Amino acid sequence: MLSCEMTHPRTIRPGRFANLGLRLLGAAALAGNKLRYAVAGYRRARHFAPRDTLRAIEYGLSVADGWERLLREYRPGEEPFAHRRVLELGPGPDLGPALAMLARGATAYAAFDAHRLADPADALHDRLLARLGDPPEPRRQLDALRAGRPERLRYVCRGDFNLLAAGLEPADLVVSQAAMEHFDHPAAVIRQLAALAAPGAKLLAVVDLKTHSRPLARLDPLNIYRHGDGWYRACAYRGQPNRVRPGEYRRFLADAGWTDIRLLPLAQLDAEYVRAVRPRLARRFRDDETLAWSSVALLAARP
């Protein structure tokens, strides 16, 4: 059995539902998302607009706070960020967590993505630094990145998401927030991270396991698991949620040589909803004992 290692995950209670209607609605959403991606590409990494500066700042700081809390629970007595070379996968539309973690003592920070969504020149970063009291070293690193002479703050994008070809330094800490579920080949990424991580490095990935299309995410968070692999592949696009479940992530980590692997559920679905929907899901998901987990933190270490 996969253990539930967090005592008070928050609970999501979807509204009323009709299985056939939701399956059809989900199938239409999959096709619509593929069409939208084909026309416009991958442009929006969050559920709120990047121009919502105050919300973006709060989000970035809350991400850093959440990582710190989880890492302190994972390794009590250790400073999570101080003197760490940090690698973030999938930073999205801004570098808020990077600046926050540099302000908390990180030695270096590399943000790595397949899509160039963030603009270091965005005034959002100045406002975030002001919120932090304008610490001198993060300010200097942001200015160096803006000038095209990055030192200890790097923003690297590769469409092939090849970490080993990106010229990255060994990392003491690898983090990601709601990004790993969008990787086309998460097992390959985890293997690359094992090769890139320094001895004793830690990995923390927060994974969003539910349906991403709104309002389906609120109404029927397990909707993406209703569909068979054939239709899901037919509607595939770059960045589509990969439907990898927690037990598979654990296996990927173990196979790549990561140790002390922990899965911490951060949000869970209403038990009545899960019981009602389970028999309506594609066959390979019906027996998943973590089906009620809506989001999970993956934690692991290198020997």
C-alpha positions in Angstrom: 0.0 0.0 0.0 1.1 3.6 -0.7 1.2 5.4 2.6 -0.6 8.7 3.2 2.0 10.7 5.0 0.2 14.0 5.5 -2.3 14.1 8.3 -4.6 17.0 7.2 -4.8 17.3 3.4 -7.6 19.7 2.3 -10.7 18.1 0.8 -12.3 19.0 -2.5 -16.1 18.3 -2.8 -17.3 18.5 -6.4 -20.9 19.4 -7.1 -23.6 17.1 -8.6 -22.8 15.3 -11.8 -24.2 13.1 -14.5 -21.6 10.6 -15.7 -22.5 10.4 -19.4 -22.8 14.1 -19.8 -19.5 14.7 -18.1 -17.7 12.2 -20.2 -19.0 13.8 -23.4 -18.1 17.2 -22.1 -14.7 16.0 -21.2 -14.1 14.5 -24.6 -15.1 17.8 -26.2 -12.8 19.7 -23.9 -9.9 17.4 -24.9 -10.5 18.0 -28.6 -10.9 21.8 -28.0 -7.7 22.0 -26.1 -5.8 20.2 -28.9 -7.2 22.7 -31.4 -6.4 25.7 -29.2 -2.8 24.5 -28.8 -2.5 23.9 -32.6 -3.6 27.5 -33.3 -2.0 29.4 -30.4 0.6 27.2 -28.8 1.1 26.9 -25.1 0.7 30.3 -23.6 -1.0 30.1 -20.3 0.6 28.2 -17.4 -1.8 29.3 -14.6 -5.5 29.8 -14.2 -5.1 33.6 -13.8 -3.8 36.1 -16.2 -0.1 37.1 -16.0 -1.1 40.8 -16.0 -2.7 40.2 -12.5 0.6 41.3 -10.9 -0.5 41.3 -7.3 -1.9 37.8 -7.6 1.2 36.6 -9.4 3.4 38.0 -6.6 1.3 36.3 -3.9 1.4 33.1 -5.9 5.2 33.1 -6.3 5.8 33.8 -2.6 3.3 31.2 -1.5 5.0 28.6 -3.8 8.4 29.3 -2.1 6.7 29.2 1.4 5.1 25.8 0.5 8.4 24.4 -0.7 10.1 25.5 2.5 7.5 23.9 4.7 7.6 20.6 2.9 11.4 20.5 2.8 11.5 21.2 6.5 9.1 18.4 7.2 11.2 16.1 5.0 14.5 17.0 6.5 14.0 18.6 10.0 16.9 20.7 11.1 18.2 21.4 7.6 18.0 24.8 5.9 16.0 24.1 2.7 17.5 26.9 0.5 20.6 28.3 2.1 23.8 27.5 0.2 21.9 25.4 -2.3 22.2 25.4 -6.1 18.5 25.2 -7.1 17.0 23.9 -10.3 13.4 24.7 -11.0 11.5 22.8 -13.7 8.7 24.7 -15.5 8.8 28.1 -13.8 5.9 29.4 -15.9 5.2 33.1 -16.6 7.6 34.7 -14.1 10.6 34.1 -11.9 9.0 34.9 -8.6 10.0 31.8 -6.6 13.6 32.2 -8.0 13.9 35.7 -6.5 12.3 34.6 -3.2 14.7 31.7 -2.8 17.7 33.7 -3.7 16.5 36.1 -0.9 16.4 33.1 1.4 20.1 32.2 0.8 20.1 30.0 -2.3 23.6 30.1 -3.8 22.4 29.9 -7.4 19.1 29.3 -9.2 18.4 28.0 -12.7 14.8 28.1 -14.0 14.4 25.6 -16.9 11.4 25.4 -19.2 10.3 24.2 -22.6 8.4 27.4 -23.3 9.7 30.9 -22.9 6.8 32.3 -20.9 8.7 34.5 -18.5 10.1 37.9 -19.2 12.9 38.9 -16.8 12.3 42.6 -17.7 8.7 42.4 -16.5 8.1 45.0 -13.8 6.4 42.3 -11.7 9.9 41.2 -10.6 10.7 44.7 -9.4 7.5 44.8 -7.4 8.2 41.4 -5.9 11.7 42.5 -4.8 10.2 45.6 -3.3 7.8 43.4 -1.4 10.9 41.5 0.0 12.6 44.7 1.0 14.7 44.9 -2.2 17.5 42.6 -1.0 20.7 43.5 -2.8 21.9 40.2 -4.0 18.7 39.1 -5.8 18.5 42.6 -7.2 22.0 42.3 -8.6 21.3 38.8 -10.1 18.1 40.1 -11.7 19.9 43.0 -13.2 22.6 40.7 -14.6 20.1 38.5 -16.2 18.3 41.4 -17.7 21.6 42.7 -19.1 22.3 39.3 -20.8 25.1 38.5 -18.4 23.5 36.0 -16.0 25.6 34.9 -13.0 23.7 33.1 -10.3 20.2 33.5 -11.7 19.6 31.8 -15.1 16.6 31.3 -17.2 17.1 28.5 -19.7 14.6 27.2 -22.3 14.9 24.3 -24.6 12.0 23.0 -26.7 13.3 19.4 -26.4 13.4 19.7 -22.6 16.9 18.1 -22.6 18.4 18.9 -19.3 21.7 17.3 -19.9 22.3 19.4 -23.1 21.4 22.7 -21.4 24.8 23.4 -19.7 23.3 23.4 -16.3 25.4 23.1 -13.1 24.9 20.2 -10.7 21.9 20.9 -8.5 21.6 20.5 -4.7 17.8 21.0 -4.9 15.4 20.3 -7.7 11.9 21.8 -7.4 8.8 22.1 -9.5 5.2 23.4 -9.0 2.4 21.9 -11.0 4.7 21.2 -13.9 5.6 17.5 -13.8 2.1 16.4 -14.8 2.7 18.3 -18.1 5.9 16.4 -19.0 5.5 14.1 -22.0 8.1 11.7 -20.6 8.4 12.2 -16.9 10.4 9.0 -16.4 13.1 10.3 -18.8 13.1 13.7 -17.0 13.6 11.9 -13.6 16.5 9.9 -15.0 18.1 13.1 -16.4 17.7 14.7 -13.0 19.4 11.8 -11.3 22.4 12.4 -13.6 22.4 16.1 -13.0 21.8 16.1 -9.2 24.8 16.5 -6.9 25.4 13.8 -4.2 22.8 14.3 -1.4 20.6 16.4 -3.6 16.9 16.7 -2.8 13.9 16.7 -5.2 10.5 18.2 -4.5 7.8 18.2 -7.1 4.2 19.3 -6.4 2.0 17.5 -9.0 -1.6 18.5 -9.8 -3.4 15.2 -10.6 -6.8 16.5 -11.4 -8.5 17.6 -14.6 -7.0 21.0 -15.7 -9.9 22.2 -17.9 -12.1 24.7 -16.1 -14.9 24.4 -15.0 -14.5 20.6 -15.3 -11.8 20.8 -12.6 -14.4 22.0 -10.1 -17.3 19.9 -11.3 -15.6 16.6 -12.1 -11.9 16.6 -11.2 -11.3 13.0 -12.3 -12.7 13.7 -15.8 -9.4 13.1 -17.6 -9.4 9.6 -16.3 -12.8 8.7 -17.8 -11.3 8.4 -21.3 -9.5 5.5 -22.8 -6.0 5.7 -24.0 -7.0 5.8 -27.7 -9.1 8.9 -27.4 -6.7 10.6 -25.0 -3.7 10.0 -27.5 -5.8 11.2 -30.4 -6.4 14.5 -28.5 -2.7 14.8 -27.4 -0.8 18.1 -27.5 2.4 19.3 -26.0 1.9 19.9 -22.3 -1.3 17.8 -22.1 -1.7 16.3 -18.5 0.1 13.0 -18.7 -2.3 11.1 -16.3 0.7 9.6 -14.5 -0.4 8.5 -11.0 1.5 8.7 -7.7 2.5 5.0 -7.7 4.1 5.4 -11.2 6.1 8.4 -10.0 7.4 6.4 -7.1 8.5 3.7 -9.5 10.2 6.2 -11.9 12.1 7.7 -8.9 13.2 4.3 -7.6 14.2 3.0 -11.0 16.4 6.2 -11.5 18.2 5.6 -8.2 16.4 8.2 -6.0 16.1 7.2 -2.4 14.0 8.0 0.7 11.0 8.5 -1.6 7.9 10.0 0.0 4.5 10.8 -1.4 2.5 13.4 0.5 -1.1 14.1 -0.5 -1.7 17.8 -0.4 -5.4 17.8 -1.4 -8.0 15.0 -1.6 -11.3 14.5 -3.2 -14.6 13.8 -1.5 -14.9 10.0 -0.8 -18.5 9.8 -2.0 -17.5 11.4 -5.3 -14.6 9.0 -5.7 -16.8 5.9 -5.0 -19.4 7.1 -7.5 -16.9 7.9 -10.3 -14.4 5.1 -9.9 -16.4 2.4 -12.0 -16.9 5.0 -14.7 -13.2 5.6 -15.3 -11.0 4.0 -17.9 -10.2 0.5 -16.7 -6.6 1.0 -15.9 -7.4 3.8 -13.3 -10.2 2.0 -11.4 -8.1 0.2 -8.9 -5.7 3.1 -8.1 -5.6 3.3 -4.3 -4.5 7.0 -4.5 -7.5 8.0 -6.7 -8.7 10.4 -4.0 -5.5 12.4 -4.1 -6.0 15.6 -6.1 -2.4 16.9 -5.7 0.7 15.3 -4.2 4.2 16.3 -3.2 6.9 14.0 -4.4 10.1 14.1 -2.3 13.3 12.1 -2.8 17.0 12.3 -2.3 20.2 11.3 -4.1 22.6 9.0 -2.2 
